[in-house]
Amino acid sequence: MQKKIVLTGGGTAGHITPNIALLPRLRQRGFEVSYIGSYDGMEKQLMADFEVPYYGISTGKFRRYFDLKNFTDPFRVLKGYSEARKILKQLQPDVVFSKGGFVAVPVVRAAASLKIPCVIHESDMSPGLANKLCIPVAKRICCNFPETLKTLPASKALLTGSPIREELLTGDPDAARKFCGFDAGKPVLMVIGGSLGSAAINHAVREALPQLLSDFQVVHICGKDKIDNLLLNTDGYRQFEYLKGELKDVFAMADVVVSRAGANAICELLALKKPNLLIPLPAGSSRGDQILNARSFEAQGFSMVIDEDYLSPALLTEKVQELYCSRQTYIDAMRSSQQTNAIDTIVKLLNEVCETGQ
């Protein structure tokens, strides 16, 4: 009999792309896949590309700060809970897998009320508020960091890493060199500042270009509307707002990478064994999860780290050169990691939960 799974998660790409990464293996293992997300979130658009039946529900955000929407969003969440229960009764899945985000809370809670087992995944080192609301009713909790295991119920927690799109592992460095106009005789530095780009990283990289270009060719994914037109004809430097199909090739070409420290981004670097320098989003601009993520990867020997508060063109150049010279040390540490087989580990767990309900 075919197993049925409902995937949920949304709000940011980090709550969606791991679900997308699981799709090929789930289908290969005979799962019938459906998705529950918000009415008009980015998850709806992304899942349309994969021919997955999609069901929208009402959702609200849980804020730790004052906002007038705090008075109305609880009603949206309650409506979403009711809608999720109705959809789940109709679909009758064997298991729900949640990647987090606020849309997942009513889905997981509704599933638990219907005795449908739920597996949730926490990407960051410390659980976010949405997952904290789901942990009590989840059967199993997957996570990315060894430190996270200490904060979760021992009987539920499993260190899995994050599912990475398998096509990222199939990049062609020669195709990327042709795409960028780079030659094979000089190392490549890849800079990526998150899905929206980073003004601080972009500025530091561009200020450091005269020094960086003496040792590296630089491919810079700088974010929407962040191209510097004055540097378009700079030899050895290529800028892109974002990359889709070419991203896997550019990753394959890169010798070292400068990146933000979002959980999915750093798990991709780990899976690809790319020596990396992380510049986490500062605490004033977030809940501080990127700082914790970066420090964990630094402690495990996977990454170098610069705090944005201390970022300068000179320090960036110094650390990139140091990273390149010691790159093999980082590659060896990443090869020894137990967090790089996430898809197989999670799909095996989902199979077990389907069979046992535990």
Contacts in CASP RR format, 6 or more apart in sequence:
PFRMAT RR
TARGET T0000
AUTHOR 0000-0000-0000
METHOD contacts of the structure
MODEL  1
MQKKIVLTGGGTAGHITPNIALLPRLRQRGFEVSYIGSYDGMEKQLMADF
EVPYYGISTGKFRRYFDLKNFTDPFRVLKGYSEARKILKQLQPDVVFSKG
GFVAVPVVRAAASLKIPCVIHESDMSPGLANKLCIPVAKRICCNFPETLK
TLPASKALLTGSPIREELLTGDPDAARKFCGFDAGKPVLMVIGGSLGSAA
INHAVREALPQLLSDFQVVHICGKDKIDNLLLNTDGYRQFEYLKGELKDV
FAMADVVVSRAGANAICELLALKKPNLLIPLPAGSSRGDQILNARSFEAQ
GFSMVIDEDYLSPALLTEKVQELYCSRQTYIDAMRSSQQTNAIDTIVKLL
NEVCETGQ
2 30 0 8 1.000
2 31 0 8 1.000
2 32 0 8 1.000
3 29 0 8 1.000
3 30 0 8 1.000
3 31 0 8 1.000
3 32 0 8 1.000
3 94 0 8 1.000
3 95 0 8 1.000
3 351 0 8 1.000
3 354 0 8 1.000
4 31 0 8 1.000
4 32 0 8 1.000
4 34 0 8 1.000
4 91 0 8 1.000
4 92 0 8 1.000
4 93 0 8 1.000
4 94 0 8 1.000
4 95 0 8 1.000
5 26 0 8 1.000
5 31 0 8 1.000
5 32 0 8 1.000
5 33 0 8 1.000
5 34 0 8 1.000
5 93 0 8 1.000
5 94 0 8 1.000
5 95 0 8 1.000
5 96 0 8 1.000
5 97 0 8 1.000
5 350 0 8 1.000
5 354 0 8 1.000
6 33 0 8 1.000
6 34 0 8 1.000
6 35 0 8 1.000
6 36 0 8 1.000
6 88 0 8 1.000
6 91 0 8 1.000
6 93 0 8 1.000
6 95 0 8 1.000
6 96 0 8 1.000
6 97 0 8 1.000
6 107 0 8 1.000
6 111 0 8 1.000
7 19 0 8 1.000
7 22 0 8 1.000
7 33 0 8 1.000
7 34 0 8 1.000
7 35 0 8 1.000
7 36 0 8 1.000
7 52 0 8 1.000
7 96 0 8 1.000
7 97 0 8 1.000
7 98 0 8 1.000
7 99 0 8 1.000
8 35 0 8 1.000
8 36 0 8 1.000
8 37 0 8 1.000
8 96 0 8 1.000
8 97 0 8 1.000
8 98 0 8 1.000
8 99 0 8 1.000
8 100 0 8 1.000
8 103 0 8 1.000
8 104 0 8 1.000
8 107 0 8 1.000
8 108 0 8 1.000
9 15 0 8 1.000
9 16 0 8 1.000
9 19 0 8 1.000
9 37 0 8 1.000
9 43 0 8 1.000
9 98 0 8 1.000
9 99 0 8 1.000
9 100 0 8 1.000
9 101 0 8 1.000
9 103 0 8 1.000
9 104 0 8 1.000
9 107 0 8 1.000
10 16 0 8 1.000
10 37 0 8 1.000
10 38 0 8 1.000
10 41 0 8 1.000
10 42 0 8 1.000
10 43 0 8 1.000
10 99 0 8 1.000
10 100 0 8 1.000
10 101 0 8 1.000
10 102 0 8 1.000
10 103 0 8 1.000
10 104 0 8 1.000
11 38 0 8 1.000
11 41 0 8 1.000
11 42 0 8 1.000
11 43 0 8 1.000
11 101 0 8 1.000
11 102 0 8 1.000
11 103 0 8 1.000
12 42 0 8 1.000
12 101 0 8 1.000
12 195 0 8 1.000
13 42 0 8 1.000
13 46 0 8 1.000
13 195 0 8 1.000
13 264 0 8 1.000
14 99 0 8 1.000
14 123 0 8 1.000
14 263 0 8 1.000
14 264 0 8 1.000
15 43 0 8 1.000
15 99 0 8 1.000
15 100 0 8 1.000
15 101 0 8 1.000
15 104 0 8 1.000
16 42 0 8 1.000
16 43 0 8 1.000
16 46 0 8 1.000
16 47 0 8 1.000
16 99 0 8 1.000
17 46 0 8 1.000
17 165 0 8 1.000
17 264 0 8 1.000
18 99 0 8 1.000
18 121 0 8 1.000
18 123 0 8 1.000
18 162 0 8 1.000
18 163 0 8 1.000
18 164 0 8 1.000
18 264 0 8 1.000
19 35 0 8 1.000
19 97 0 8 1.000
19 99 0 8 1.000
19 163 0 8 1.000
20 46 0 8 1.000
20 47 0 8 1.000
20 50 0 8 1.000
20 165 0 8 1.000
21 163 0 8 1.000
21 164 0 8 1.000
21 165 0 8 1.000
21 166 0 8 1.000
21 343 0 8 1.000
22 97 0 8 1.000
22 163 0 8 1.000
22 343 0 8 1.000
22 346 0 8 1.000
22 347 0 8 1.000
23 33 0 8 1.000
23 50 0 8 1.000
23 52 0 8 1.000
24 166 0 8 1.000
25 343 0 8 1.000
25 344 0 8 1.000
25 347 0 8 1.000
26 33 0 8 1.000
26 347 0 8 1.000
26 350 0 8 1.000
27 33 0 8 1.000
29 347 0 8 1.000
29 351 0 8 1.000
31 350 0 8 1.000
33 52 0 8 1.000
33 53 0 8 1.000
34 52 0 8 1.000
34 53 0 8 1.000
34 54 0 8 1.000
34 55 0 8 1.000
34 91 0 8 1.000
34 93 0 8 1.000
35 43 0 8 1.000
35 47 0 8 1.000
35 52 0 8 1.000
35 53 0 8 1.000
35 54 0 8 1.000
35 55 0 8 1.000
36 54 0 8 1.000
36 55 0 8 1.000
36 56 0 8 1.000
36 57 0 8 1.000
36 84 0 8 1.000
36 87 0 8 1.000
36 88 0 8 1.000
36 103 0 8 1.000
36 107 0 8 1.000
37 43 0 8 1.000
37 44 0 8 1.000
37 54 0 8 1.000
37 55 0 8 1.000
37 56 0 8 1.000
37 57 0 8 1.000
37 59 0 8 1.000
37 103 0 8 1.000
37 107 0 8 1.000
38 44 0 8 1.000
38 56 0 8 1.000
38 57 0 8 1.000
38 58 0 8 1.000
38 59 0 8 1.000
38 103 0 8 1.000
39 56 0 8 1.000
39 57 0 8 1.000
39 58 0 8 1.000
39 59 0 8 1.000
43 103 0 8 1.000
44 54 0 8 1.000
44 56 0 8 1.000
47 54 0 8 1.000
48 54 0 8 1.000
55 87 0 8 1.000
56 83 0 8 1.000
56 87 0 8 1.000
57 79 0 8 1.000
57 80 0 8 1.000
57 83 0 8 1.000
57 84 0 8 1.000
57 87 0 8 1.000
57 103 0 8 1.000
57 106 0 8 1.000
57 107 0 8 1.000
58 76 0 8 1.000
58 77 0 8 1.000
58 79 0 8 1.000
58 80 0 8 1.000
58 83 0 8 1.000
59 76 0 8 1.000
59 77 0 8 1.000
59 80 0 8 1.000
59 102 0 8 1.000
59 103 0 8 1.000
59 106 0 8 1.000
60 69 0 8 1.000
60 73 0 8 1.000
60 74 0 8 1.000
60 76 0 8 1.000
60 77 0 8 1.000
60 102 0 8 1.000
61 69 0 8 1.000
61 73 0 8 1.000
61 102 0 8 1.000
62 73 0 8 1.000
62 77 0 8 1.000
62 102 0 8 1.000
62 105 0 8 1.000
62 129 0 8 1.000
62 130 0 8 1.000
62 133 0 8 1.000
63 69 0 8 1.000
63 70 0 8 1.000
63 73 0 8 1.000
64 129 0 8 1.000
77 102 0 8 1.000
77 105 0 8 1.000
77 106 0 8 1.000
78 106 0 8 1.000
80 106 0 8 1.000
80 110 0 8 1.000
81 106 0 8 1.000
81 109 0 8 1.000
81 110 0 8 1.000
82 110 0 8 1.000
83 106 0 8 1.000
84 106 0 8 1.000
84 107 0 8 1.000
84 109 0 8 1.000
84 110 0 8 1.000
84 111 0 8 1.000
85 110 0 8 1.000
85 113 0 8 1.000
85 114 0 8 1.000
88 96 0 8 1.000
88 107 0 8 1.000
88 110 0 8 1.000
88 111 0 8 1.000
88 114 0 8 1.000
88 116 0 8 1.000
89 114 0 8 1.000
93 111 0 8 1.000
93 116 0 8 1.000
94 116 0 8 1.000
94 117 0 8 1.000
94 354 0 8 1.000
95 116 0 8 1.000
95 117 0 8 1.000
95 118 0 8 1.000
95 119 0 8 1.000
95 350 0 8 1.000
95 353 0 8 1.000
95 354 0 8 1.000
95 357 0 8 1.000
96 107 0 8 1.000
96 108 0 8 1.000
96 111 0 8 1.000
96 116 0 8 1.000
96 117 0 8 1.000
96 118 0 8 1.000
96 119 0 8 1.000
97 118 0 8 1.000
97 119 0 8 1.000
97 120 0 8 1.000
97 121 0 8 1.000
97 346 0 8 1.000
97 350 0 8 1.000
98 104 0 8 1.000
98 107 0 8 1.000
98 108 0 8 1.000
98 118 0 8 1.000
98 119 0 8 1.000
98 120 0 8 1.000
98 121 0 8 1.000
98 134 0 8 1.000
98 138 0 8 1.000
99 120 0 8 1.000
99 121 0 8 1.000
99 123 0 8 1.000
100 120 0 8 1.000
100 121 0 8 1.000
100 122 0 8 1.000
100 130 0 8 1.000
100 131 0 8 1.000
100 134 0 8 1.000
101 130 0 8 1.000
101 131 0 8 1.000
102 130 0 8 1.000
104 120 0 8 1.000
104 130 0 8 1.000
104 131 0 8 1.000
104 134 0 8 1.000
105 130 0 8 1.000
105 133 0 8 1.000
105 134 0 8 1.000
108 118 0 8 1.000
108 120 0 8 1.000
108 134 0 8 1.000
108 137 0 8 1.000
108 138 0 8 1.000
109 133 0 8 1.000
109 134 0 8 1.000
109 137 0 8 1.000
111 117 0 8 1.000
111 118 0 8 1.000
112 118 0 8 1.000
112 137 0 8 1.000
112 138 0 8 1.000
117 139 0 8 1.000
117 353 0 8 1.000
117 354 0 8 1.000
117 357 0 8 1.000
117 358 0 8 1.000
118 134 0 8 1.000
118 137 0 8 1.000
118 138 0 8 1.000
118 139 0 8 1.000
119 138 0 8 1.000
119 139 0 8 1.000
119 140 0 8 1.000
119 141 0 8 1.000
119 142 0 8 1.000
119 346 0 8 1.000
119 349 0 8 1.000
119 350 0 8 1.000
119 353 0 8 1.000
120 131 0 8 1.000
120 134 0 8 1.000
120 135 0 8 1.000
120 138 0 8 1.000
120 140 0 8 1.000
120 141 0 8 1.000
120 142 0 8 1.000
121 141 0 8 1.000
121 142 0 8 1.000
121 143 0 8 1.000
121 160 0 8 1.000
121 162 0 8 1.000
121 346 0 8 1.000
122 128 0 8 1.000
122 131 0 8 1.000
122 141 0 8 1.000
122 142 0 8 1.000
122 143 0 8 1.000
122 144 0 8 1.000
122 148 0 8 1.000
122 152 0 8 1.000
123 144 0 8 1.000
123 162 0 8 1.000
123 262 0 8 1.000
123 263 0 8 1.000
123 264 0 8 1.000
123 267 0 8 1.000
124 144 0 8 1.000
124 145 0 8 1.000
124 148 0 8 1.000
124 262 0 8 1.000
124 263 0 8 1.000
124 289 0 8 1.000
124 292 0 8 1.000
124 293 0 8 1.000
125 144 0 8 1.000
125 145 0 8 1.000
125 147 0 8 1.000
125 148 0 8 1.000
125 289 0 8 1.000
125 292 0 8 1.000
125 293 0 8 1.000
125 296 0 8 1.000
126 148 0 8 1.000
126 151 0 8 1.000
126 289 0 8 1.000
126 292 0 8 1.000
127 135 0 8 1.000
127 148 0 8 1.000
127 151 0 8 1.000
127 152 0 8 1.000
128 287 0 8 1.000
128 289 0 8 1.000
131 141 0 8 1.000
135 141 0 8 1.000
135 152 0 8 1.000
135 153 0 8 1.000
135 156 0 8 1.000
138 156 0 8 1.000
139 156 0 8 1.000
139 353 0 8 1.000
139 357 0 8 1.000
139 358 0 8 1.000
140 156 0 8 1.000
140 157 0 8 1.000
140 158 0 8 1.000
140 349 0 8 1.000
140 353 0 8 1.000
141 152 0 8 1.000
141 153 0 8 1.000
141 156 0 8 1.000
141 157 0 8 1.000
141 158 0 8 1.000
142 158 0 8 1.000
142 159 0 8 1.000
142 160 0 8 1.000
142 161 0 8 1.000
142 342 0 8 1.000
142 345 0 8 1.000
142 346 0 8 1.000
142 349 0 8 1.000
143 149 0 8 1.000
143 152 0 8 1.000
143 157 0 8 1.000
143 158 0 8 1.000
143 159 0 8 1.000
143 160 0 8 1.000
143 161 0 8 1.000
144 159 0 8 1.000
144 160 0 8 1.000
144 161 0 8 1.000
144 162 0 8 1.000
144 263 0 8 1.000
144 267 0 8 1.000
144 293 0 8 1.000
144 339 0 8 1.000
145 159 0 8 1.000
145 293 0 8 1.000
145 296 0 8 1.000
146 159 0 8 1.000
146 296 0 8 1.000
146 300 0 8 1.000
147 292 0 8 1.000
147 296 0 8 1.000
148 157 0 8 1.000
148 159 0 8 1.000
149 157 0 8 1.000
149 159 0 8 1.000
158 345 0 8 1.000
158 349 0 8 1.000
159 338 0 8 1.000
159 339 0 8 1.000
160 339 0 8 1.000
160 342 0 8 1.000
160 345 0 8 1.000
160 346 0 8 1.000
160 349 0 8 1.000
161 267 0 8 1.000
161 339 0 8 1.000
161 340 0 8 1.000
161 342 0 8 1.000
161 345 0 8 1.000
162 263 0 8 1.000
162 264 0 8 1.000
162 267 0 8 1.000
162 339 0 8 1.000
162 342 0 8 1.000
163 342 0 8 1.000
163 343 0 8 1.000
163 346 0 8 1.000
164 267 0 8 1.000
164 268 0 8 1.000
164 271 0 8 1.000
164 342 0 8 1.000
164 343 0 8 1.000
166 343 0 8 1.000
167 248 0 8 1.000
168 247 0 8 1.000
168 248 0 8 1.000
168 251 0 8 1.000
168 268 0 8 1.000
168 271 0 8 1.000
168 272 0 8 1.000
169 248 0 8 1.000
169 271 0 8 1.000
169 272 0 8 1.000
170 248 0 8 1.000
171 248 0 8 1.000
171 249 0 8 1.000
171 251 0 8 1.000
171 252 0 8 1.000
172 248 0 8 1.000
172 249 0 8 1.000
172 252 0 8 1.000
173 249 0 8 1.000
173 252 0 8 1.000
173 253 0 8 1.000
174 184 0 8 1.000
175 246 0 8 1.000
175 249 0 8 1.000
176 182 0 8 1.000
176 219 0 8 1.000
176 246 0 8 1.000
176 249 0 8 1.000
176 250 0 8 1.000
176 252 0 8 1.000
176 253 0 8 1.000
177 183 0 8 1.000
177 184 0 8 1.000
177 253 0 8 1.000
179 246 0 8 1.000
179 249 0 8 1.000
179 250 0 8 1.000
180 217 0 8 1.000
180 219 0 8 1.000
180 238 0 8 1.000
180 250 0 8 1.000
180 253 0 8 1.000
181 236 0 8 1.000
181 238 0 8 1.000
182 188 0 8 1.000
182 217 0 8 1.000
182 219 0 8 1.000
182 236 0 8 1.000
182 238 0 8 1.000
182 253 0 8 1.000
183 217 0 8 1.000
186 216 0 8 1.000
186 217 0 8 1.000
187 215 0 8 1.000
187 216 0 8 1.000
187 217 0 8 1.000
187 255 0 8 1.000
187 256 0 8 1.000
187 324 0 8 1.000
188 216 0 8 1.000
188 217 0 8 1.000
188 218 0 8 1.000
188 219 0 8 1.000
188 253 0 8 1.000
188 254 0 8 1.000
188 255 0 8 1.000
189 212 0 8 1.000
189 216 0 8 1.000
189 217 0 8 1.000
189 218 0 8 1.000
189 219 0 8 1.000
189 254 0 8 1.000
189 255 0 8 1.000
189 256 0 8 1.000
189 257 0 8 1.000
189 258 0 8 1.000
189 320 0 8 1.000
189 324 0 8 1.000
190 218 0 8 1.000
190 219 0 8 1.000
190 220 0 8 1.000
190 221 0 8 1.000
190 250 0 8 1.000
190 251 0 8 1.000
190 253 0 8 1.000
190 254 0 8 1.000
190 256 0 8 1.000
190 257 0 8 1.000
190 258 0 8 1.000
190 274 0 8 1.000
191 201 0 8 1.000
191 205 0 8 1.000
191 218 0 8 1.000
191 219 0 8 1.000
191 220 0 8 1.000
191 221 0 8 1.000
191 222 0 8 1.000
191 257 0 8 1.000
191 258 0 8 1.000
191 259 0 8 1.000
192 221 0 8 1.000
192 257 0 8 1.000
192 258 0 8 1.000
192 259 0 8 1.000
192 260 0 8 1.000
192 265 0 8 1.000
193 201 0 8 1.000
193 202 0 8 1.000
193 221 0 8 1.000
193 222 0 8 1.000
193 223 0 8 1.000
193 258 0 8 1.000
193 259 0 8 1.000
193 260 0 8 1.000
194 221 0 8 1.000
194 223 0 8 1.000
194 259 0 8 1.000
194 260 0 8 1.000
194 262 0 8 1.000
194 265 0 8 1.000
195 223 0 8 1.000
195 242 0 8 1.000
196 223 0 8 1.000
196 224 0 8 1.000
197 221 0 8 1.000
197 222 0 8 1.000
197 223 0 8 1.000
197 224 0 8 1.000
197 226 0 8 1.000
197 260 0 8 1.000
198 260 0 8 1.000
198 279 0 8 1.000
198 281 0 8 1.000
199 226 0 8 1.000
200 279 0 8 1.000
200 308 0 8 1.000
200 311 0 8 1.000
201 258 0 8 1.000
201 260 0 8 1.000
201 279 0 8 1.000
201 311 0 8 1.000
202 220 0 8 1.000
202 222 0 8 1.000
202 226 0 8 1.000
202 228 0 8 1.000
204 311 0 8 1.000
204 312 0 8 1.000
204 313 0 8 1.000
204 316 0 8 1.000
205 212 0 8 1.000
205 218 0 8 1.000
205 220 0 8 1.000
205 258 0 8 1.000
205 316 0 8 1.000
206 228 0 8 1.000
206 231 0 8 1.000
207 313 0 8 1.000
208 313 0 8 1.000
208 314 0 8 1.000
208 316 0 8 1.000
208 317 0 8 1.000
209 218 0 8 1.000
209 231 0 8 1.000
209 234 0 8 1.000
209 237 0 8 1.000
211 313 0 8 1.000
211 314 0 8 1.000
211 317 0 8 1.000
212 218 0 8 1.000
212 316 0 8 1.000
212 317 0 8 1.000
212 320 0 8 1.000
213 234 0 8 1.000
213 235 0 8 1.000
213 236 0 8 1.000
213 237 0 8 1.000
215 321 0 8 1.000
215 324 0 8 1.000
216 255 0 8 1.000
216 256 0 8 1.000
216 320 0 8 1.000
216 324 0 8 1.000
217 236 0 8 1.000
217 237 0 8 1.000
218 236 0 8 1.000
218 237 0 8 1.000
218 238 0 8 1.000
219 238 0 8 1.000
219 240 0 8 1.000
219 250 0 8 1.000
219 253 0 8 1.000
219 254 0 8 1.000
220 237 0 8 1.000
220 238 0 8 1.000
220 239 0 8 1.000
220 240 0 8 1.000
221 240 0 8 1.000
221 241 0 8 1.000
221 242 0 8 1.000
221 243 0 8 1.000
221 250 0 8 1.000
222 228 0 8 1.000
222 239 0 8 1.000
222 240 0 8 1.000
222 241 0 8 1.000
223 241 0 8 1.000
223 242 0 8 1.000
224 241 0 8 1.000
224 242 0 8 1.000
225 241 0 8 1.000
226 241 0 8 1.000
227 239 0 8 1.000
227 241 0 8 1.000
228 239 0 8 1.000
231 237 0 8 1.000
231 239 0 8 1.000
232 239 0 8 1.000
243 250 0 8 1.000
251 257 0 8 1.000
251 268 0 8 1.000
251 272 0 8 1.000
251 274 0 8 1.000
252 272 0 8 1.000
254 274 0 8 1.000
255 275 0 8 1.000
255 324 0 8 1.000
255 327 0 8 1.000
256 274 0 8 1.000
256 275 0 8 1.000
256 276 0 8 1.000
256 277 0 8 1.000
256 320 0 8 1.000
256 323 0 8 1.000
256 324 0 8 1.000
256 327 0 8 1.000
257 269 0 8 1.000
257 274 0 8 1.000
257 275 0 8 1.000
257 276 0 8 1.000
257 277 0 8 1.000
258 276 0 8 1.000
258 277 0 8 1.000
258 279 0 8 1.000
258 316 0 8 1.000
258 320 0 8 1.000
259 265 0 8 1.000
259 266 0 8 1.000
259 269 0 8 1.000
259 276 0 8 1.000
259 277 0 8 1.000
259 278 0 8 1.000
259 279 0 8 1.000
260 278 0 8 1.000
260 279 0 8 1.000
260 280 0 8 1.000
260 281 0 8 1.000
260 290 0 8 1.000
261 278 0 8 1.000
261 279 0 8 1.000
261 280 0 8 1.000
261 281 0 8 1.000
261 290 0 8 1.000
261 291 0 8 1.000
261 293 0 8 1.000
261 294 0 8 1.000
261 297 0 8 1.000
261 305 0 8 1.000
262 280 0 8 1.000
262 281 0 8 1.000
262 289 0 8 1.000
262 290 0 8 1.000
262 293 0 8 1.000
263 289 0 8 1.000
263 293 0 8 1.000
266 276 0 8 1.000
266 278 0 8 1.000
266 293 0 8 1.000
266 294 0 8 1.000
266 297 0 8 1.000
266 302 0 8 1.000
266 303 0 8 1.000
267 339 0 8 1.000
267 342 0 8 1.000
269 276 0 8 1.000
269 302 0 8 1.000
269 303 0 8 1.000
270 297 0 8 1.000
270 302 0 8 1.000
270 334 0 8 1.000
270 337 0 8 1.000
270 339 0 8 1.000
270 340 0 8 1.000
271 340 0 8 1.000
273 331 0 8 1.000
273 334 0 8 1.000
273 335 0 8 1.000
275 323 0 8 1.000
275 324 0 8 1.000
275 326 0 8 1.000
275 327 0 8 1.000
275 330 0 8 1.000
275 331 0 8 1.000
276 302 0 8 1.000
276 303 0 8 1.000
276 304 0 8 1.000
276 323 0 8 1.000
276 330 0 8 1.000
277 303 0 8 1.000
277 304 0 8 1.000
277 305 0 8 1.000
277 306 0 8 1.000
277 316 0 8 1.000
277 319 0 8 1.000
277 320 0 8 1.000
277 323 0 8 1.000
278 293 0 8 1.000
278 294 0 8 1.000
278 297 0 8 1.000
278 298 0 8 1.000
278 303 0 8 1.000
278 304 0 8 1.000
278 305 0 8 1.000
278 306 0 8 1.000
279 305 0 8 1.000
279 306 0 8 1.000
279 307 0 8 1.000
279 308 0 8 1.000
279 311 0 8 1.000
280 288 0 8 1.000
280 290 0 8 1.000
280 291 0 8 1.000
280 293 0 8 1.000
280 294 0 8 1.000
280 305 0 8 1.000
280 307 0 8 1.000
280 308 0 8 1.000
281 288 0 8 1.000
281 290 0 8 1.000
281 291 0 8 1.000
281 308 0 8 1.000
282 288 0 8 1.000
282 291 0 8 1.000
282 307 0 8 1.000
282 308 0 8 1.000
282 309 0 8 1.000
283 291 0 8 1.000
291 307 0 8 1.000
294 303 0 8 1.000
294 305 0 8 1.000
295 305 0 8 1.000
297 303 0 8 1.000
297 305 0 8 1.000
298 304 0 8 1.000
298 305 0 8 1.000
300 333 0 8 1.000
300 337 0 8 1.000
301 329 0 8 1.000
301 330 0 8 1.000
301 333 0 8 1.000
302 330 0 8 1.000
302 333 0 8 1.000
302 334 0 8 1.000
302 337 0 8 1.000
303 330 0 8 1.000
304 319 0 8 1.000
304 322 0 8 1.000
304 323 0 8 1.000
304 330 0 8 1.000
306 315 0 8 1.000
306 316 0 8 1.000
306 319 0 8 1.000
323 330 0 8 1.000
334 340 0 8 1.000
352 358 0 8 1.000
END
